[in-house]
């Protein structure tokens, strides 16, 4: 394990200091809590201590529950986030979203925590700029693949739960959570958990679908309605600010990627434009017909 990662770690449930074993195969506390290390990745989750979920409308209405740790472990095992075989329009929309995140990260950032690292694209980009990147996920699958694909002295991986982060408070310059908040059972608790780990003056960057109309399907396994892509929440300028306490400052919200660009396949024509110029065209399109698909929120911790 990388020393820069070890220096940031604490027990996610007790906050105690951690000691690494001489064989580098587990971390433990003085009280005996133990977390195993596999493929140089610490598995900092105790499923038995999974946080008690607040009752959300979906499960209240359909008398169901959501074991999110097991769900997303299974998700990572079933779906290959490194598979580049997706529709051209989707690729371009995703590319512009990633460019927006890259532009949002402050230049003086040194340490970045990637929540839900997916294919590791954030590490791929910022490792070229000498940043320290921790690629995290609730499953070991994606951090393992990410570390293998982008090995670097400044790159570490970890398995953790965003509601029980195994890091000291005030230890990251920037945290990025792209397409995660719409999946969590308690968005306000999720935001609060992330903000605790950011240094004063550091930035939290969230990306989520904009004002999404969540579609439901009937699950063939449990015969109950389930939301498309496991999206539990939809966000816009009105409801996003309610997630943040007064101790934080909302710097900006930005809704972009006009829906008609997608429907008319104009991304084929605009894909050659540099991000800055594409953004101007997209902003104009959303003034004419406000139909953005992607929502970026930048927040600085006071």
C-alpha positions as a printed Julia matrix, in Angstrom:
302×3 Matrix{Float64}:
   0.0     0.0     0.0
   1.11    3.56   -0.7
   2.35    5.52    2.29
   0.41    8.64    1.29
  -2.8     6.59    1.56
  -1.88    4.97    4.87
  -1.18    8.41    6.38
  -4.79    9.46    5.68
  -6.53    6.35    7.0
  -8.47    5.77   10.2
 -10.96    3.13   11.23
 -14.17    4.1     9.36
 -16.4     3.22   12.31
 -14.41    4.22   15.4
 -12.04    6.85   13.99
  -9.08    5.06   15.63
  -5.58    5.06   14.19
  -4.64    2.05   12.06
  -1.49   -0.06   12.11
  -0.39   -2.05    9.07
   0.8    -5.61    9.62
   4.46   -6.5     8.92
   3.32   -8.67    6.0
   1.21   -5.8     4.57
  -1.84   -8.05    4.48
  -4.14   -6.24    6.91
  -4.7    -3.04    8.88
  -5.81   -3.12   12.49
  -6.67   -0.84   15.39
  -5.38   -1.1    18.95
  -8.77   -2.57   19.89
  -8.45   -5.35   17.33
 -10.63   -4.16   14.43
  -9.07   -5.68   11.33
  -9.31   -4.82    7.62
  -7.7    -7.06    5.04
  -5.56   -5.89    2.14
  -5.94   -7.55   -1.26
  -3.98   -6.58   -4.37
  -2.56   -3.63   -2.38
  -6.12   -2.42   -1.79
  -7.49   -2.13    1.74
 -11.06   -3.39    2.11
 -12.44   -0.9     4.65
 -16.03   -2.14    4.79
 -17.76   -4.13    7.49
 -21.1    -5.12    5.98
 -22.4    -6.0     9.43
 -22.1    -2.32   10.36
 -23.88   -1.03    7.26
 -25.47    2.28    8.13
 -29.17    2.16    8.92
 -30.97    3.54    5.91
 -33.47    6.31    6.23
 -36.83    5.35    4.86
 -37.14    6.68    1.33
 -40.33    6.97   -0.64
 -39.52    4.22   -3.14
 -39.13    1.52   -0.48
 -41.9     2.92    1.68
 -44.36    2.72   -1.2
 -43.38   -0.77   -2.33
 -42.52   -2.34    1.03
 -38.97   -3.08   -0.07
 -35.44   -2.5     1.19
 -32.05   -1.72   -0.33
 -28.81   -3.44    0.67
 -26.65   -0.93   -1.21
 -23.3    -2.52   -0.38
 -24.29   -5.9    -1.78
 -26.07   -4.26   -4.72
 -23.05   -2.31   -5.94
 -20.62   -5.14   -5.28
 -22.78   -7.22   -7.6
 -23.08   -4.35  -10.07
 -19.29   -4.05  -10.4
 -18.97   -7.8   -10.9
 -21.71   -7.94  -13.56
 -20.95   -4.83  -15.62
 -17.61   -3.9   -17.15
 -16.99   -0.19  -16.56
 -13.85   -0.46  -18.71
 -15.8    -1.54  -21.78
 -15.56    1.23  -24.35
 -18.27   -0.27  -26.53
 -21.07    2.28  -26.13
 -23.02    4.44  -28.6
 -21.1     7.31  -30.18
 -23.51    9.91  -28.83
 -23.19    8.53  -25.3
 -19.4     8.61  -25.59
 -19.46   12.26  -26.58
 -21.85   13.21  -23.79
 -19.64   11.4   -21.29
 -16.52   13.01  -22.75
 -17.96   16.51  -22.32
 -19.02   15.7   -18.76
 -15.49   14.57  -17.94
 -14.02   17.67  -19.51
 -16.29   19.79  -17.32
 -15.06   17.97  -14.2
 -11.43   18.38  -15.22
 -11.97   22.11  -15.73
 -13.68   22.39  -12.34
 -10.79   20.93  -10.32
  -8.73   23.86   -8.94
  -5.2    24.13  -10.31
  -3.61   24.12   -6.85
  -5.2    20.77   -5.97
  -2.68   18.16   -4.82
  -4.84   15.33   -3.45
  -8.05   13.99   -5.02
 -10.45   11.33   -3.79
 -12.48    9.74   -6.58
 -15.76    8.38   -5.16
 -17.05    5.55   -7.34
 -13.99    5.46   -9.6
 -15.6     3.46  -12.42
 -13.07    3.07  -15.24
 -10.48    5.25  -13.51
 -10.56    8.02  -16.11
 -10.01   10.66  -13.4
  -6.8     8.97  -12.3
  -5.69    8.58  -15.91
  -5.94   12.32  -16.46
  -4.63   13.76  -13.19
  -1.73   11.35  -12.74
  -0.23   13.12  -15.75
  -0.33   16.32  -13.69
   1.43   14.91  -10.62
  -1.67   14.78   -8.39
  -2.2    12.17   -5.7
  -5.29   10.15   -6.63
  -7.19    7.67   -4.48
  -9.59    5.6    -6.57
 -12.36    4.34   -4.31
 -15.36    2.12   -4.8
 -17.72    0.02   -2.72
 -16.48   -3.06   -4.62
 -12.88   -4.19   -5.1
 -13.4    -4.87   -8.83
 -13.01   -1.35  -10.24
 -10.17   -0.1    -7.98
  -8.21   -3.27   -8.81
  -8.64   -2.76  -12.55
  -7.92    0.96  -12.25
  -4.65    0.43  -10.36
  -3.61   -2.23  -12.84
  -4.38   -0.01  -15.83
  -2.87    3.17  -14.4
   0.02    2.18  -12.11
   1.76    5.18  -10.54
   3.49    6.12   -7.3
   0.77    8.75   -6.75
  -2.14    6.36   -7.35
  -3.8     4.24   -4.66
  -7.02    2.29   -4.45
  -9.4     1.51   -1.61
 -12.71   -0.24   -0.99
 -14.95    1.86    1.22
 -18.48    3.04    1.87
 -19.08    6.75    1.25
 -21.26    6.85    4.38
 -18.39    5.49    6.5
 -15.26    6.9     4.89
 -11.99    5.56    6.35
 -10.15    8.89    6.16
  -9.12   11.55    8.64
 -11.19   14.71    8.56
  -9.87   17.64    6.51
  -7.37   15.61    4.49
  -8.3    16.08    0.8
  -7.98   19.11   -1.44
 -10.75   17.85   -3.72
 -13.34   15.07   -3.8
 -15.1    14.12   -7.04
 -18.3    12.06   -7.09
 -19.46   11.66  -10.67
 -22.84   10.01  -11.24
 -23.07    8.7    -7.68
 -25.41   10.97   -5.69
 -28.48    9.94   -7.68
 -27.91    6.35   -6.47
 -27.55    6.89   -2.71
 -30.39    6.46   -0.24
 -29.66    9.72    1.64
 -28.09   12.47   -0.53
 -27.78   14.99    2.34
 -25.94   12.49    4.53
 -23.76   11.56    1.56
 -22.76   15.2     0.98
 -22.07   15.76    4.67
 -19.88   12.66    4.84
 -17.76   13.85    1.89
 -17.44   17.42    3.16
 -16.01   16.22    6.48
 -13.0    14.81    4.63
 -12.23   17.95    2.61
  -9.79   20.56    3.87
 -11.15   24.07    4.56
 -11.01   25.83    1.22
 -11.11   22.48   -0.59
 -13.69   21.59   -3.21
 -16.41   18.98   -3.6
 -17.48   18.31   -7.2
 -20.71   16.42   -7.88
 -22.08   15.41  -11.27
 -25.53   13.93  -11.77
 -28.25   13.86  -14.43
 -30.13   17.16  -14.6
 -33.79   17.24  -13.59
 -34.16   13.61  -14.59
 -37.58   12.05  -14.94
 -36.95    8.7   -13.31
 -38.43    5.76  -15.19
 -39.57    2.57  -13.49
 -39.61   -1.04  -14.66
 -41.05   -4.17  -13.13
 -38.24   -6.34  -11.77
 -38.36   -9.92  -13.05
 -36.85  -11.17   -9.77
 -38.94   -9.52   -7.06
 -41.92   -8.41   -9.18
 -41.72   -4.88   -7.76
 -41.09   -1.58   -9.54
 -37.41   -0.67   -9.83
 -35.94    2.6   -11.15
 -33.98    2.66  -14.39
 -30.21    2.57  -13.76
 -30.94    2.4   -10.0
 -31.45    6.16   -9.91
 -33.28    7.07   -6.71
 -33.18   10.88   -6.91
 -33.34   13.69   -9.43
 -31.68   17.1    -8.95
 -31.97   20.66  -10.23
 -31.04   24.16   -9.04
 -33.98   24.29   -6.62
 -33.45   21.12   -4.63
 -29.66   20.72   -4.69
 -28.93   23.56   -2.24
 -31.06   21.9     0.44
 -28.37   19.22    0.76
 -25.71   21.63    1.95
 -25.35   23.08    5.42
 -24.63   26.77    6.03
 -20.99   25.88    6.77
 -20.42   25.34    3.06
 -20.49   27.74    0.17
 -22.1    26.81   -3.13
 -19.74   28.21   -5.73
 -21.79   27.34   -8.79
 -24.15   24.95  -10.5
 -23.92   24.29  -14.2
 -26.46   22.43  -16.33
 -25.16   21.47  -19.78
 -25.23   18.9   -22.63
 -28.38   19.99  -24.45
 -30.81   17.15  -24.99
 -31.52   18.16  -28.59
 -27.84   17.77  -29.41
 -28.32   14.14  -28.5
 -31.64   13.61  -30.27
 -30.49   15.28  -33.47
 -27.05   13.68  -33.21
 -25.38   17.07  -33.47
 -22.54   15.75  -31.33
 -21.21   14.22  -34.54
 -20.8    17.73  -35.94
 -19.63   19.38  -32.71
 -17.27   16.7   -31.42
 -14.25   18.37  -33.04
 -14.77   21.62  -31.09
 -12.47   22.32  -28.12
 -14.38   22.16  -24.84
 -14.41   25.93  -24.32
 -16.04   26.6   -27.7
 -18.37   23.63  -27.44
 -19.5    25.0   -24.06
 -20.47   28.32  -25.64
 -22.54   26.56  -28.29
 -24.16   24.36  -25.66
 -24.94   27.35  -23.42
 -26.6    29.14  -26.34
 -28.66   26.05  -27.14
 -29.87   25.85  -23.54
 -30.9    29.5   -23.62
 -33.02   28.81  -26.67
 -34.39   25.5   -25.36
 -33.43   24.67  -21.79
 -33.0    20.92  -21.99
 -29.65   20.09  -20.35
 -28.95   16.48  -19.41
 -25.97   16.9   -17.06
 -25.67   18.82  -13.79
 -22.36   19.83  -12.18
 -22.18   21.28   -8.66
 -19.02   22.84   -7.23
 -18.87   23.47   -3.48
 -16.05   24.98   -1.41
 -15.77   24.01    2.23
 -15.74   27.02    4.54
